[in-house]
Amino acid sequence: MSFIKEFKEFATKGNVVDLAVGIIIGGAFGKIVSSLVADIIMPPIGAIVGGIKFTEIKLGLKEALVDSSGKVVQEAVTLNIGNFIQTMFDFLIIAGSIFLIIRLMNSLNRKKAKEEAPVPAIPSVEVQLLTEIRDLLKKQA
């Protein structure tokens, strides 16, 4: 089998296409959740705790170097703790959303499996007669 033919089979399998669609939708979903957290959830939380913007919370490690004219020669080195807090909120919301979606899908699959429970096959007339004859012979013996 040629390399190109084998790659074509791999790339057009349902699982690969499903994965690609999932990644694209996941990326878009991540942007939506990031906006939800940054623009809707965090501002009220910041207002509650005293007007703090979490993205501005930084721990300075090294001050910026400024020359005599006031021009910044070297930027300050900081730990951006607020961005980390923001990202943690994003993660928690995404993880919770995915959990709820998977939980819903699992419950639907369980209902579907119950509905599709196999019905025992009714034996043919010949098999029923043979079973009755067998049972009668057992009683006589």
Buried (B, 14 or more C-beta within 10 A) or exposed (E): EEEEEEEEEEEEEEEEEEEEEEEEEEEEBEEEBBEBBBEEBBEEEBEEEEEBEBBEBBEEEEEEEEEEEEEEEEEEEBEBBBBEBBEEBBEEBBEEBEEEEEEEEEEEEEEEEEEEEEEEEEEEEEEEEEEEEEEEEEEEE
